[in-house]
Amino acid sequence: MFKIIKRILNWTGPYKKRVYLGFVFSFFQAICIALPIVISAKGLQYMLDDYHGTKELTSQTIWLLLLFMVIAILGRFLFSYLKAVYQESVGYELAASHRIQLGNTLKGVSLGFFNKYRTGDINGIVTTDLSFVEMMAMKMIDIVVNGYIMTFTMILFLLFYNPIMALIAITGVILSMIFLQLLQKHSRKKAPVHQQSQHELVNNTLEYLRGMSVVKSFNQEGIASRNINKAFKNSKNVNIEIQKSFGIYNVGHRMGLKLASVLLVLVASSLVLSGDMEFSDLILITLFAFVMFDSIEPISDATHVLETVDNMLDKLDAIEQTEFVDTKGKDIHLKHFDITFDHVSFSYSDRPIIQDVSLHIKEGTTTAIVGPSGSGKTTLCNLIARFYDVDKGAITINGMNINELSLHTLMSSISMVFQNVYLFNDSIYNNIHFGNPKAMKDQVIEAAKRAQCHDFIMSLKDGYSSVLTDGGSSLSGGEKQRISIARAILKNAPIIILDEATASLDPENESLIQCALDELTKRKTTLIIAHRLATIQNAHQIVVLENGKIVQKGTHEELIQREGTYRRFIRIRHEAENWVLK
């Protein structure tokens, strides 16, 4: 348990001094809690002495005791407030700084990272896990560390009155800690199971919501809800099982403390009967016996929470320690933008995706990448942008290995237009302006005009100020695609990568987008992944991939004359385009 507490303290980083100052305030708070008990016992002793006539109880003594009582009560609330101000707010500040750190990490890692972690898992770590840590980390510090400070401060008071009483109290604490150790060992096994059930809950909920349109269109609400209901039920069962299994250890911990309390009263009573202790001291010890352990009783409930926090910190550390793509890269001004693949190979999860590819793409030319699904087309282009790092070989731009370039230098040289367009929940203007934050308004409008989207934007009620929601769901696929092209035009990068940018579009939108792409790719080094003949036939070079290997390379006129994958591909495309419903 204390290893986890130490880890949380180390995790507090620059705020550690505030946490330790909170411990000091907790110590003084404990003194202020103990003082009223001592004052009450003293007052009772003075009253008994006055009753028996051995010592007169003066009004001055009464007022003095009341003054000390008021000071102790006010001190208790003051130190409690100071502890909260200095210590409890640390969790929120830490969570905020770690969210920023996670954001910086996520934008600097390779795309392979997002294949390793599911979106729901990342979302769960950044939101649910961090929220849990920010709420519970300092609360656990308060319950455990401050709890023991309270208890041992009161034991010090007992030690002053009677060492035997202090020894009994310490024995009770040790007995309770044995049960806590057993509880922690059991909790360490259960914490990952609990967290996994929560992540499955998040993943299934996200999948259910994202696939709602498909679910409703196929009228399969029952089947779709099966997984999410299963996740809900599993989460419930895991939580119930954890609570049941912790019961015996929880009871053992609390029983040890209660036995110590009862034993303190019994021993003190026997000492009073034998004449070795004053009756007022019996009252003091009785009050102490049932107060001193109150602060550490909740620790048994906190043990599972501590293990959960520890498990969450493991996941946070795993992400935060992920190596950035451009850790060793340099900012270099590139003068030319020819691209060379030199015997490049890449595998994902031990499955070969790209195998010994050598290819040269001249600056200012267009290269089309074609091939069947799963042949490695998108991966080949993603390697240029270092969404992944190659296993073997090298990719160079202007003769410079891209691994030697900083991610900033590399991505400043590349614009990518994807089939599935992502638009931010922001205005259309800001979505286009995202391509070049330094651009002026007239440049944004000019980019929109060149991308064939100015007219439809102006037809909207708020024009460029129109706010998009849900990734631009209010726009058609062609309209979203043209906005993404306008964004790329505004960036004005010398290398353009188009990944199925004209797929699944109607003829009118395809024509408009083709005009926009012509504007985008003028005098640029361009790679196009496409299946449509109109998109690829004018390319300076066509590369045919199959099973991650280049099987053909040449112009459209050259490849159409040869028997092979490309010729079969063109024949199939013609058959598909000429197909009609009879």
Long-range contacts (C-beta under 8 A, 24 or more apart in sequence): 1-144, 1-180, 1-181, 1-184, 1-299, 1-303, 1-306, 2-144, 4-306, 4-307, 4-309, 4-310, 5-140, 5-141, 5-144, 5-145, 5-306, 7-310, 7-313, 8-137, 8-140, 8-141, 8-309, 8-313, 9-141, 11-94, 11-137, 11-313, 12-90, 12-94, 13-94, 15-90, 15-93, 15-94, 18-86, 18-87, 18-90, 19-86, 19-87, 19-90, 19-138, 19-141, 21-86, 21-87, 22-82, 22-83, 22-86, 22-87, 22-88, 22-141, 22-142, 22-146, 23-87, 23-145, 23-146, 23-149, 25-79, 25-80, 25-82, 25-83, 25-86, 25-87, 26-79, 26-83, 26-142, 26-145, 26-146, 26-149, 26-150, 27-149, 27-153, 28-75, 28-79, 29-75, 29-76, 29-79, 29-80, 29-83, 29-150, 30-149, 30-150, 30-153, 30-154, 30-295, 31-75, 31-153, 32-72, 32-73, 32-75, 32-76, 32-79, 33-72, 33-76, 33-150, 33-154, 33-291, 34-153, 34-154, 34-157, 34-288, 35-68, 35-69, 35-72, 35-75, 36-69, 36-72, 36-73, 37-284, 37-287, 37-288, 37-291, 38-157, 38-284, 39-65, 39-68, 39-69, 39-72, 40-69, 40-283, 40-284, 40-287, 41-280, 41-281, 41-283, 41-284, 41-287, 42-280, 44-280, 44-283, 45-278, 45-279, 45-280, 48-279, 48-280, 83-142, 83-146, 87-138, 87-141, 87-142, 88-138, 88-139, 88-142, 89-138, 90-138, 91-133, 91-134, 91-135, 91-136, 91-137, 91-138, 91-139, 92-134, 94-133, 94-134, 94-137, 95-130, 95-131, 95-133, 95-134, 98-130, 98-316, 98-320, 99-126, 99-130, 101-320, 102-126, 102-130, 102-316, 102-319, 102-320, 105-319, 105-320, 105-322, 105-324, 106-319, 108-324, 108-325, 108-326, 108-407, 109-322, 109-323, 109-324, 109-325, 110-325, 110-386, 110-387, 110-388, 110-389, 111-382, 111-387, 111-388, 112-348, 112-387, 112-388, 113-322, 115-348, 117-319, 118-203, 119-203, 119-206, 120-199, 120-202, 120-203, 120-204, 120-205, 120-206, 120-207, 121-199, 121-202, 121-203, 122-319, 123-202, 123-206, 124-198, 124-199, 124-202, 124-203, 125-312, 125-315, 125-316, 125-319, 128-198, 128-202, 129-195, 129-312, 129-315, 129-316, 130-312, 130-316, 132-308, 132-309, 132-312, 133-309, 133-312, 133-313, 133-316, 136-305, 136-308, 136-309, 137-309, 139-302, 140-302, 140-305, 140-306, 140-309, 143-298, 143-299, 143-302, 144-299, 144-302, 144-306, 146-295, 147-295, 147-296, 147-298, 147-299, 148-295, 148-296, 150-292, 150-295, 150-296, 151-292, 151-293, 151-295, 151-296, 154-288, 154-291, 154-292, 155-292, 157-288, 158-285, 158-288, 158-292, 161-281, 161-284, 161-285, 162-268, 162-271, 162-277, 162-281, 162-285, 164-267, 165-264, 165-267, 165-268, 165-285, 168-260, 168-263, 168-264, 168-267, 169-260, 169-264, 169-289, 169-292, 171-260, 172-256, 172-257, 172-259, 172-260, 172-261, 172-263, 172-293, 173-257, 173-260, 173-293, 173-296, 175-256, 175-259, 175-260, 176-252, 176-253, 176-254, 176-256, 176-257, 176-296, 178-256, 179-249, 179-252, 179-253, 179-256, 179-300, 180-249, 180-253, 180-299, 180-300, 180-303, 182-249, 182-252, 183-246, 183-249, 183-250, 183-253, 183-300, 183-303, 183-304, 184-303, 184-306, 184-307, 186-245, 186-246, 186-249, 187-246, 187-303, 187-304, 187-306, 187-307, 188-307, 190-242, 190-245, 190-304, 190-307, 191-304, 191-307, 191-308, 191-310, 191-311, 192-311, 193-238, 194-238, 194-239, 194-242, 194-304, 194-308, 195-308, 195-311, 195-312, 195-315, 197-231, 197-234, 197-235, 197-238, 197-239, 198-235, 200-231, 200-234, 200-235, 201-231, 201-232, 201-234, 201-235, 203-231, 204-228, 204-230, 204-231, 205-231, 242-304, 246-300, 246-303, 246-304, 249-300, 250-300, 250-301, 253-297, 253-299, 253-300, 254-297, 254-300, 257-293, 257-296, 257-297, 258-293, 260-289, 260-293, 261-289, 261-290, 261-293, 262-289, 264-288, 264-289, 265-289, 324-407, 325-386, 325-389, 325-407, 326-386, 326-405, 326-406, 326-407, 326-408, 326-410, 328-403, 328-404, 329-403, 329-404, 329-405, 329-406, 329-407, 329-408, 329-409, 329-410, 330-404, 330-405, 330-406, 330-409, 331-406, 331-408, 331-409, 332-400, 332-404, 332-405, 332-406, 332-409, 334-397, 334-398, 334-400, 334-405, 334-409, 334-413, 334-494, 335-398, 336-363, 336-398, 337-363, 337-364, 337-397, 337-398, 337-413, 337-494, 337-495, 337-525, 338-362, 338-363, 338-397, 338-398, 338-525, 339-384, 339-395, 339-396, 339-397, 339-495, 339-525, 339-527, 340-395, 340-396, 340-399, 341-380, 341-393, 341-395, 342-393, 342-394, 342-395, 342-396, 343-392, 343-393, 343-394, 344-383, 344-390, 344-392, 344-393, 344-394, 344-395, 345-390, 345-391, 345-392, 345-393, 346-379, 346-383, 346-388, 346-390, 346-391, 346-392, 347-391, 348-379, 348-388, 352-548, 353-379, 353-548, 354-379, 354-380, 354-383, 354-390, 354-548, 355-547, 355-548, 355-549, 356-392, 356-393, 356-549, 357-393, 357-548, 357-549, 357-550, 358-393, 358-550, 359-543, 359-550, 359-553, 361-525, 361-527, 361-541, 362-525, 362-540, 363-494, 363-525, 364-523, 364-524, 364-525, 365-525, 365-526, 365-540, 365-541, 366-521, 366-526, 366-527, 366-528, 366-538, 366-539, 366-540, 366-541, 367-526, 367-527, 367-528, 367-539, 367-540, 367-541, 367-542, 367-543, 368-527, 368-528, 368-529, 368-530, 368-535, 368-536, 368-539, 368-541, 368-542, 368-543, 369-527, 369-528, 369-529, 369-543, 369-545, 370-529, 370-530, 370-531, 370-536, 370-542, 370-543, 370-544, 370-545, 370-566, 370-569, 371-544, 371-545, 371-546, 371-565, 371-569, 372-546, 372-565, 372-569, 375-545, 375-546, 375-547, 375-548, 376-545, 376-547, 376-548, 377-529, 377-545, 378-499, 378-529, 379-548, 380-545, 381-416, 381-497, 381-499, 381-527, 381-529, 384-414, 384-495, 384-497, 384-527, 385-410, 385-411, 385-414, 385-416, 385-497, 386-410, 397-495, 412-493, 413-493, 413-494, 413-495, 414-493, 414-495, 414-496, 414-497, 415-488, 415-491, 415-492, 415-493, 415-495, 415-496, 415-497, 415-520, 416-488, 416-496, 416-497, 416-498, 416-499, 417-481, 417-484, 417-485, 417-488, 417-496, 417-497, 417-498, 417-499, 417-501, 417-517, 417-520, 418-484, 418-499, 418-500, 418-501, 419-499, 419-500, 419-501, 419-503, 419-504, 421-471, 421-472, 421-477, 421-480, 421-481, 421-483, 421-484, 422-471, 422-484, 423-468, 423-471, 423-472, 423-475, 423-480, 423-483, 423-484, 424-468, 425-467, 425-468, 425-469, 425-470, 425-471, 426-467, 426-468, 427-462, 427-464, 427-465, 427-466, 427-467, 427-468, 428-457, 428-460, 428-463, 428-464, 428-465, 428-466, 428-468, 428-483, 429-464, 429-465, 431-468, 431-472, 431-483, 431-487, 432-464, 432-483, 432-486, 432-487, 432-490, 433-490, 434-487, 435-486, 435-487, 435-488, 435-489, 435-490, 435-491, 436-490, 436-491, 436-492, 439-490, 443-490, 444-486, 444-490, 447-486, 447-487, 447-489, 447-490, 448-483, 448-486, 450-486, 450-489, 450-516, 450-519, 450-520, 451-482, 451-483, 451-485, 451-486, 451-489, 451-516, 451-519, 451-520, 452-482, 452-512, 452-513, 452-515, 452-516, 453-479, 453-482, 453-483, 453-485, 453-486, 453-516, 456-482, 476-509, 477-504, 477-505, 477-509, 478-505, 478-506, 478-508, 478-509, 478-510, 478-512, 478-513, 479-509, 481-505, 481-509, 481-513, 482-512, 482-513, 482-516, 485-513, 485-516, 485-517, 485-520, 486-516, 488-520, 489-516, 489-519, 489-520, 493-524, 494-524, 494-525, 495-524, 495-525, 495-526, 495-527, 496-520, 496-521, 496-524, 496-525, 496-526, 496-527, 497-526, 497-527, 497-529, 498-526, 498-527, 498-528, 498-529, 498-530, 499-529, 500-529, 500-530, 500-531, 501-528, 501-530, 502-530, 502-532, 502-535, 503-530, 503-531, 503-532, 531-573, 532-573, 533-570, 533-573, 533-574, 542-566, 544-569
